[in-house]
Amino acid sequence: MEGVSEEDGDLLDPVEVPIDGELDLHTFRPGEIGELIPDYLEACRQRGILRVRIVHGKGSGALRRGVHAVLGRLPQVESFRPGNAGEGGWGATVVFLQGCGGE
């Protein structure tokens, strides 16, 4: 899976995103999450990864709200919650995909 990154303010170069159950949004623009998150979660499901941690950072909370809005629209998302202390706290969201059973 690829994202984009700005290199010296010029062209956008692909950024390879490993499908390992953790998506760090720090390398993406907020406008990309609407397509990125569903694609990433589907790639995880195809690999049998049903618990995913999305790292969005704490900041103002705008990106977290955007992530939660996207997750709330996806039928393959069984549930999601803020990360606990060992998962990044409010700076991360843990997602449970269908078939996982949640926590």
Secondary structure as UniProt FT lines:
FT   STRAND          2..6
FT   TURN            8..9
FT   STRAND          12..16
FT   STRAND          22..24
FT   HELIX           25..27
FT   HELIX           30..32
FT   HELIX           33..46
FT   TURN            47..48
FT   STRAND          51..55
FT   TURN            59..60
FT   HELIX           62..73
FT   TURN            75..76
FT   STRAND          77..82
FT   HELIX           85..87
FT   HELIX           89..91
FT   STRAND          92..97
FT   TURN            98..99
//
